[in-house]
């Protein structure tokens, strides 16, 4: 496996379900990100982890819960979602050194549909 | 606060003609600027970046972009478009003090017709 992988690629869930999205990066990076991409809206940054510590949380509802157990893996735990949460969820990684952050590399995304 | 504007939702161009996708930005201090492309059912793919130095930046697949500080613009260009360049293009900016927080534009859909 190379680059950034995400599983599952597609997920359909009911509003009462609990599910998790998984992201794995094979690039040796030390920063990872979750983005939400909805139709006709700009890409929204949700969470940032740098060196496994959460450094950014953009007022995301608590029904989204991130987890970064190590520098290669990132999870997004989902529970009691709403239909408006249906979107493409993108994971990305980058190499952060000092105050410099390089370009981000993105996974293919998980297409989430909440019924 | 930092922001990016991509004024065109869609750009149509004939194959072989020059392609330009516009981007303007607002940021405190010196900007770090990026272009990404997204093909259907795929994640974003990095094309090129401007950090410092030469205002003309060359990237992947024959794309280039010109940084213009006075006009706060970073337009993406390709001298001769291909049908396979049809995709969604995103401009992004990060201020020097913004750490790892990228702000993306709304995206421009490019359609290259044979």
Interface residues (C-beta under 8 A of the other chain):
Chain A: X4 X6 X31 X33 X41 X42 X43 X45 X48 X50 X55 X56 X90 X92 X94 X96 X99 X101 X103 X104 X105 X106 X107 X108 X109 X111
Chain B: X34 X36 X41 X42 X43 X44 X45 X46 X49 X90 X94 X96 X99 X100 X101 X102 X104 X105 X106 X107
